[in-house]
């Protein structure tokens, strides 16, 4: 790919103590808004604070992650399946333990189902 296109990201920079550390998309299960801060939740259970807005991350991680609702960007690798829940809403069943149920908002459902079928 042409790097000047700006789509060649494979990592997100996270803050850890006094360092900035690159974390690969493939290591991240979720990116989410937690009150006033944005966090990445990794497959190994670690969480890190990040500075980027979810809108920006949604662009960077396009294809790998899907913005299922205002609060969550979810990595395709973390999704086992989605349970149909109420008309046109789905709850995600993830391969990692997470404290909250993650619901795909209904205006994003058709895009989400289409994304799940892509490579």
C-alpha positions, 0 to 999 in steps of 0.5 A: 500500500501507499503509506501516504494514504495514511491507512497503514496503521497497525498499532496504537500508542498507549500511556503506561507509567511515564512511557508511550508504548505501541500496542498492536491492533491484533493484541487489542480486544476493545477500545472504549470510553470509560467516563472521562478517559479512553481505554484499550482492553487487551486480550491479555487482560491489561488495560491502557489509557489512550489519548485519541478520540474513538472517532479517530481510532475508528478511522485508524482501525477500519476493517479490524474494529467496528464501532458497535455503539458510541462507547465501544470499538470492538476487534473482530478477533474478539467476537465469538458470536452475536446474540439477537436481542430485541428487534434489530439489536445484538449483544456480543459474545466475546472471547475475553471476560468483560464486565459489561454487556456490549450491545450493537446499536440498532442503526449500526446493526446492518453495517455490523453484520456485513462487517462480520462476514468480511475477511 
